[in-house]
Amino acid sequence: MPKQVLTSLDVVIPITYNGCPGNIDAKSCPLRKHVADGKTVFYHEEDKLLLTQQNQSSWDEIRADIEQMYEICTKCQTEAKQNAR
């Protein structure tokens, strides 16, 4: 059996999920605002964040961008927990 050649690789990282605070919707989500303001190396298509093949960002830049998005979500969740008390 011939080996399959890897021609592309899709990495899917779920950002929004049922762990989001109940009062957050698409209009109030700080991560969506971050993306809409163009503050990410990814581009937005429908409900996905993608990188083009032409993107020249280094792995370090991409990883830092993912970490920044994670911090946005973590801050949102922390603030929601504090407000619920």
MDTraj code that builds the backbone (N, CA, C; nanometers):
import mdtraj as md
import numpy as np

residues = "MET PRO LYS GLN VAL LEU THR SER LEU ASP VAL VAL ILE PRO ILE THR TYR ASN GLY CYS PRO GLY ASN ILE ASP ALA LYS SER CYS PRO LEU ARG LYS HIS VAL ALA ASP GLY LYS THR VAL PHE TYR HIS GLU GLU ASP LYS LEU LEU LEU THR GLN GLN ASN GLN SER SER TRP ASP GLU ILE ARG ALA ASP ILE GLU GLN MET TYR GLU ILE CYS THR LYS CYS GLN THR GLU ALA LYS GLN ASN ALA ARG".split()
xyz = np.array([
    [0.0842, -0.1177, 0.0000],
    [0.0000, 0.0000, 0.0000],
    [0.0891, 0.1244, 0.0000],
    [0.0676, 0.2180, -0.0939],
    [0.1516, 0.3381, -0.1009],
    [0.1214, 0.4327, 0.0151],
    [0.2259, 0.5030, 0.0589],
    [0.2091, 0.6022, 0.1656],
    [0.1348, 0.7230, 0.1117],
    [0.0519, 0.7811, 0.1974],
    [-0.0177, 0.9030, 0.1586],
    [0.0750, 1.0214, 0.1807],
    [0.0734, 1.1128, 0.0872],
    [0.1551, 1.2330, 0.0967],
    [0.0731, 1.3412, 0.1668],
    [0.1316, 1.4012, 0.2686],
    [0.0654, 1.5093, 0.3415],
    [0.0830, 1.6385, 0.2629],
    [-0.0266, 1.6881, 0.2060],
    [-0.0181, 1.8098, 0.1258],
    [-0.0653, 1.9334, 0.2018],
    [-0.1470, 1.9139, 0.3023],
    [-0.1904, 2.0266, 0.3853],
    [-0.2323, 1.9720, 0.5211],
    [-0.2411, 2.0609, 0.6153],
    [-0.2741, 2.0206, 0.7514],
    [-0.3708, 2.1221, 0.8102],
    [-0.4867, 2.0767, 0.8517],
    [-0.5837, 2.1637, 0.9174],
    [-0.5758, 2.1408, 1.0677],
    [-0.5583, 2.2488, 1.1407],
    [-0.5587, 2.2415, 1.2869],
    [-0.6813, 2.3185, 1.3335],
    [-0.7689, 2.2515, 1.4028],
    [-0.8916, 2.3149, 1.4502],
    [-0.8839, 2.3268, 1.6018],
    [-0.8929, 2.4492, 1.6502],
    [-0.8847, 2.4754, 1.7940],
    [-1.0163, 2.5396, 1.8370],
    [-1.0982, 2.4676, 1.9139],
    [-1.2251, 2.5286, 1.9563],
    [-1.2002, 2.6378, 2.0599],
    [-1.2481, 2.7565, 2.0320],
    [-1.2291, 2.8698, 2.1226],
    [-1.3568, 2.8921, 2.2032],
    [-1.4700, 2.8994, 2.1328],
    [-1.5957, 2.9230, 2.2020],
    [-1.6666, 2.7899, 2.2208],
    [-1.7140, 2.7707, 2.3362],
    [-1.7802, 2.6446, 2.3669],
    [-1.8744, 2.6690, 2.4830],
    [-1.9317, 2.5666, 2.5390],
    [-2.0300, 2.5865, 2.6442],
    [-1.9691, 2.6374, 2.7747],
    [-1.8384, 2.6595, 2.7789],
    [-1.7741, 2.7176, 2.8956],
    [-1.7822, 2.8689, 2.8974],
    [-1.8347, 2.9279, 2.7897],
    [-1.8488, 3.0737, 2.7861],
    [-1.9559, 3.1163, 2.8856],
    [-1.9375, 3.2311, 2.9495],
    [-2.0386, 3.2812, 3.0432],
    [-2.1742, 3.2953, 2.9754],
    [-2.2806, 3.2722, 3.0502],
    [-2.4157, 3.2756, 2.9953],
    [-2.4581, 3.4084, 2.9380],
    [-2.3992, 3.5174, 2.9870],
    [-2.4393, 3.6499, 2.9390],
    [-2.3607, 3.6944, 2.8144],
    [-2.2744, 3.6106, 2.7646],
    [-2.1932, 3.6453, 2.6471],
    [-2.2595, 3.5897, 2.5219],
    [-2.2779, 3.6785, 2.4243],
    [-2.3280, 3.6347, 2.2942],
    [-2.2337, 3.6874, 2.1865],
    [-2.2674, 3.6651, 2.0620],
    [-2.1789, 3.7052, 1.9527],
    [-2.1487, 3.8554, 1.9535],
    [-2.2444, 3.9358, 1.9977],
    [-2.2240, 4.0813, 1.9986],
    [-2.1384, 4.1286, 2.1148],
    [-2.1404, 4.0556, 2.2258],
    [-2.0675, 4.1017, 2.3443],
    [-1.9371, 4.0259, 2.3690],
    [-1.9060, 3.9290, 2.2864],
    [-1.7865, 3.8469, 2.3061],
    [-1.6594, 3.9287, 2.2817],
    [-1.5715, 3.9413, 2.3815],
    [-1.4490, 4.0184, 2.3622],
    [-1.3539, 3.9549, 2.2611],
    [-1.3585, 3.8233, 2.2466],
    [-1.2734, 3.7586, 2.1468],
    [-1.3190, 3.7932, 2.0052],
    [-1.4496, 3.7949, 1.9830],
    [-1.5005, 3.8325, 1.8505],
    [-1.4651, 3.9772, 1.8179],
    [-1.4693, 4.0653, 1.9193],
    [-1.4306, 4.2057, 1.8965],
    [-1.2821, 4.2136, 1.8603],
    [-1.2004, 4.1379, 1.9297],
    [-1.0566, 4.1318, 1.9030],
    [-1.0310, 4.0909, 1.7572],
    [-1.1010, 3.9890, 1.7123],
    [-1.0854, 3.9402, 1.5748],
    [-1.1382, 4.0435, 1.4752],
    [-1.2558, 4.1004, 1.5035],
    [-1.3166, 4.1985, 1.4130],
    [-1.2302, 4.3233, 1.3972],
    [-1.1558, 4.3572, 1.5017],
    [-1.0675, 4.4746, 1.4963],
    [-0.9369, 4.4458, 1.4228],
    [-0.9214, 4.3233, 1.3730],
    [-0.8010, 4.2887, 1.2966],
    [-0.6766, 4.2735, 1.3822],
    [-0.6939, 4.2383, 1.5084],
    [-0.5797, 4.2269, 1.5995],
    [-0.5264, 4.0848, 1.6077],
    [-0.5376, 4.0102, 1.5012],
    [-0.4932, 3.8721, 1.4983],
    [-0.4260, 3.8417, 1.3651],
    [-0.3374, 3.7443, 1.3636],
    [-0.2722, 3.7047, 1.2391],
    [-0.3653, 3.6187, 1.1546],
    [-0.4755, 3.5724, 1.2147],
    [-0.5725, 3.4913, 1.1430],
    [-0.6707, 3.5803, 1.0685],
    [-0.7348, 3.5255, 0.9678],
    [-0.8442, 3.5992, 0.9055],
    [-0.9736, 3.5248, 0.9350],
    [-1.0831, 3.5992, 0.9354],
    [-1.2128, 3.5472, 0.9761],
    [-1.2937, 3.5130, 0.8524],
    [-1.3424, 3.3912, 0.8484],
    [-1.4316, 3.3491, 0.7406],
    [-1.5464, 3.2720, 0.8035],
    [-1.6655, 3.3265, 0.7915],
    [-1.7843, 3.2719, 0.8573],
    [-1.7565, 3.2572, 1.0064],
    [-1.7532, 3.1363, 1.0580],
    [-1.7282, 3.1203, 1.2014],
    [-1.5955, 3.0495, 1.2250],
    [-1.4979, 3.0771, 1.1380],
    [-1.3672, 3.0123, 1.1486],
    [-1.2572, 3.1177, 1.1440],
    [-1.1471, 3.0873, 1.2108],
    [-1.0260, 3.1683, 1.1991],
    [-0.9278, 3.0861, 1.1172],
    [-0.8745, 3.1457, 1.0119],
    [-0.7876, 3.0734, 0.9197],
    [-0.6598, 3.1505, 0.8943],
    [-0.5571, 3.0795, 0.8517],
    [-0.4340, 3.1404, 0.8029],
    [-0.4243, 3.1117, 0.6546],
    [-0.3887, 3.2114, 0.5775],
    [-0.3683, 3.1871, 0.4349],
    [-0.2312, 3.1238, 0.4140],
    [-0.2147, 3.0573, 0.3027],
    [-0.0836, 3.0012, 0.2712],
    [0.0182, 3.1128, 0.2500],
    [-0.0288, 3.2322, 0.2162],
    [0.0606, 3.3456, 0.1944],
    [0.1024, 3.4131, 0.3240],
    [0.0399, 3.3751, 0.4353],
    [0.0721, 3.4366, 0.5632],
    [0.2186, 3.4099, 0.5965],
    [0.2904, 3.5132, 0.6307],
    [0.4339, 3.5009, 0.6579],
    [0.4659, 3.5055, 0.8070],
    [0.3632, 3.4886, 0.8903],
    [0.3865, 3.4906, 1.0347],
    [0.4673, 3.3691, 1.0764],
    [0.5569, 3.3901, 1.1704],
    [0.6366, 3.2787, 1.2218],
    [0.5523, 3.1967, 1.3192],
    [0.5986, 3.0779, 1.3489],
    [0.5289, 2.9943, 1.4461],
    [0.5194, 3.0666, 1.5803],
    [0.6247, 3.1387, 1.6189],
    [0.6226, 3.2125, 1.7458],
    [0.5134, 3.3197, 1.7455],
    [0.4962, 3.3896, 1.6328],
    [0.3916, 3.4919, 1.6234],
    [0.2524, 3.4294, 1.6293],
    [0.2354, 3.3181, 1.5618],
    [0.1057, 3.2503, 1.5618],
    [0.0739, 3.1983, 1.7015],
    [0.1722, 3.1366, 1.7647],
    [0.1523, 3.0843, 1.9004],
    [0.1205, 3.1980, 1.9975],
    [0.1904, 3.3096, 1.9867],
    [0.1648, 3.4244, 2.0740],
    [0.0231, 3.4774, 2.0521],
    [-0.0240, 3.4754, 1.9288],
    [-0.1582, 3.5205, 1.8966],
    [-0.2624, 3.4273, 1.9599],
    [-0.2400, 3.2980, 1.9521],
    [-0.3308, 3.2007, 2.0143],
    [-0.3318, 3.2209, 2.1655],
    [-0.2159, 3.2436, 2.2244],
    [-0.2080, 3.2668, 2.3691],
    [-0.2819, 3.3941, 2.4087],
    [-0.2735, 3.4977, 2.3259],
    [-0.3453, 3.6217, 2.3545],
    [-0.4961, 3.5972, 2.3490],
    [-0.5423, 3.5194, 2.2519],
    [-0.6844, 3.4880, 2.2437],
    [-0.7288, 3.4069, 2.3651],
    [-0.6435, 3.3159, 2.4100],
    [-0.6726, 3.2370, 2.5295],
    [-0.6866, 3.3285, 2.6510],
    [-0.5973, 3.4277, 2.6630],
    [-0.6034, 3.5221, 2.7753],
    [-0.7329, 3.6026, 2.7732],
    [-0.7782, 3.6395, 2.6536],
    [-0.9043, 3.7135, 2.6412],
    [-1.0195, 3.6291, 2.6945],
    [-1.0237, 3.5022, 2.6550],
    [-1.1302, 3.4130, 2.7017],
    [-1.1207, 3.3886, 2.8527],
    [-1.0002, 3.3694, 2.9016],
    [-0.9804, 3.3450, 3.0445],
    [-1.0251, 3.4656, 3.1264],
    [-0.9909, 3.5851, 3.0821],
    [-1.0312, 3.7082, 3.1517],
    [-1.1834, 3.7206, 3.1532],
    [-1.2461, 3.6909, 3.0404],
    [-1.3920, 3.6977, 3.0307],
    [-1.4569, 3.6009, 3.1293],
    [-1.4064, 3.4787, 3.1348],
    [-1.4618, 3.3785, 3.2259],
    [-1.4389, 3.4169, 3.3722],
    [-1.3211, 3.4701, 3.4028],
    [-1.2897, 3.5117, 3.5402],
    [-1.3801, 3.6244, 3.5846],
    [-1.3986, 3.7241, 3.4983],
    [-1.4856, 3.8369, 3.5317],
    [-1.6299, 3.7924, 3.5512],
    [-1.6750, 3.6984, 3.4704],
    [-1.8116, 3.6476, 3.4850],
    [-1.8299, 3.5760, 3.6176],
    [-1.7289, 3.5002, 3.6596],
    [-1.7359, 3.4304, 3.7881],
    [-1.7384, 3.5298, 3.9041],
    [-1.6587, 3.6383, 3.8936],
    [-1.6555, 3.7393, 3.9998],
    [-1.7882, 3.8140, 4.0078],
    [-1.8493, 3.8398, 3.8927],
    [-1.9765, 3.9120, 3.8906],
    [-2.0914, 3.8249, 3.9402],
    [-2.0751, 3.6935, 3.9333],
    [-2.1810, 3.6018, 3.9771],
    [-2.1836, 3.5868, 4.1292],
    [-2.0790, 3.6297, 4.1939],
    [-2.0725, 3.6157, 4.3412],
    [-2.1560, 3.7157, 4.4129],
])
top = md.Topology()
chain = top.add_chain()
for i, resn in enumerate(residues, 1):
    res = top.add_residue(resn, chain, resSeq=i)
    for name in ("N", "CA", "C"):
        top.add_atom(name, md.element.get_by_symbol(name[0]), res)
traj = md.Trajectory(xyz[None], top)
